[in-house]
Amino acid sequence: MALGDALCHDLAVPTVLIVDDHPSFRASAQAILEAEGFEVVGEAEDGESAIEAAQQLRPDVVLLDVQLPDIDGFEVTRRLTSNGRGPCVVLVSSRDASDLGPLVAGSGACGFIAKNELSGAAVAALAIADRLVVTERAVEKHVTSIFGKLRLGADAEQHRRVLAVLAFLRA
């Protein structure tokens, strides 16, 4: 079952930023996630690049390795989620979750997946539990649909106000 089928028939495709210092894992993760209904919008190989990419790309989900060459994944997660409006961060590692102790829970991440257990379904389950994967595009699509049903499509001022609210929520 594709991710879109599991969530909602007209929900926008969730976007993902993949962060790992190993190009082979990034490529494998991208193939797995795209095959299961995600849109990979970017990659980063270290913590600083991850923070910049997440701010620029605004992905719904950040798939984040816990061991990076500069800043560890736990600190990156704290920085991305500190304002309460960051992306759903899913931590990954070749180590088992039991090896990481309370670090995952204390980081602000949506959860943890061992690299050898990565699947779109596992990422979707964590993202759904965190936010129900309601994206800005999904909200805009539904608002536009509602405007059409209410025959407000021609009212540019109302549409501008709704887009302003979405911009505020995004900030």
Secondary structure, DSSP 4 states (H G I P E B T S, - for coil): --HHHHH-TTPPPPEEEEE-S-HHHHHHHHHHHHHTT-EEEEEESSHHHHHHHHHHH--SEEEEES--SSS-HHHHHHHHHTTS-SPEEEEEESS-HHHHTTHHHHHT-SEEEEGGG--HHHHHHHHHHHHTT--HHHHHHHHHHHHHHTT-TT-HHHHHHHHHHHHHHH-
